[in-house]
Amino acid sequence: MFNQLHILIVDDSEDDALLMARALEKDGLKLSYERVQDATQLEAALDARPWDLVLSDYSMPGFGGVEALKLCQKKIFDAPFIIVSGRIGEELAVEMMRAGASDYVMKDDLPRLGPAVTRELRAARERKIRRQAQLAMAHLAAIVESCDDAIISQTLGGTVLSWNSGAERMFGYTAEEMVGESIESLVPRDQQKEISDIRDVIELGRKVERIETVRLRRDGTRIDVSITVSPIKNADGHIHGASIVFRDITERKRQEKERLRLIEELTEALKRVKTLNGLLPICASCKKIRNDGGYWEQVETYIRSRSNAEFTHGICPDCVRLLYPEYESILHDSTKSHPHRSATGSTPPVDYPLSDRQQSLDGLEGRQE
């Protein structure tokens, strides 16, 4: 049953309007109504709010059902328009329905008004649902048509049913050329098994998502694509076809190949990085090294330019003893804690604590540098 109905009654008689409302309420319809009796009032009422139904007398002083119907149609009013009159013949009633009225009921037969209103309201609801579905389909079709991806529908046997503009741009075939043809013309010979594999999945009612493969353009060139295939079901729920979305991933594949190429080149370059090997010409006195250009460089400069090594400068205990004998006692105390000497007789490394001795040696390091 319908919810609260808002009914507009076009009639010059308040009593007749009340009788119409009561006749509808007797049939279980819940309603509120407003009565108008001329064009000005009707136009204002139509502008004020939406109405579920219009009941109009055919003949009124200075106004009538014909003018009322035209005004409703001018306002693009989609509610049922029913003539309810006591002064209309069969021919005039038929003429009104041809002009767009939904039905007519005589005022002396108001028990027929409720069933007529219920029938026309149901028809109006069905028209609204159908119109909304058509608008949704048109909207979806517009989205599909404007999409950059190729969107195709086909039968389970592979016959193309629809072909959007994205498919035309991607593959080079027009819709007129492909609709009714086999989708296999897009599949390279080495990829033919994909067709039966995808069909097996679709027939199970499952979706194939984003598989990456290769398809053919009209000129025979191969194109890298990502494919999503979905089953299409009829009203009974039976699978009778499939929709396919092709996305061009050629650029992405090219970028991936370029990235891999750069990685390979970098890896190969790292293998060829120069390392210190072979004979190094070094001065026996100052310990400078002769570089490839024949110039003599400090050891630190030479090694730093050819490796990732960094240097920190200090002074070993042997040099302290040789160059600064006044610090012999410091060295002597240090060697007590390190009594072992190497096989070559050199003094082992000494870790000096942070003390006055260490500060003195730090000063020597500065002088040595």
Protein Blocks (a to p, Z undefined) as FASTA:
>chain_A
ZZddddddddfbfklmmmmmmmmmmnopacdddddfbfklmmmmmmmpccfbdcddfbdg
hiafklmmmmmmmnopabdcddddfbbcfklmmmmmmnopabdcdfklmmmmmmmmmmmm
mmmmmmmmmmmmmmmmmmmmmmmmmpmbdcddddfkopafbdcfklmmmnopafklmgop
afklmpcfklmmmmmmmmmmmmnopacehiacddddfkopacdddddddddddfkopafb
dcdddddfklmmmmmmmmmmmmmmmmmmmmmpccdedjddddfklopacdfkopacdfkl
mmmmmccbdcdddddfklmmmmmmmlmmmmmmmmmmmmbccfkopacdddddddfklmmm
mmmmmmmZZ
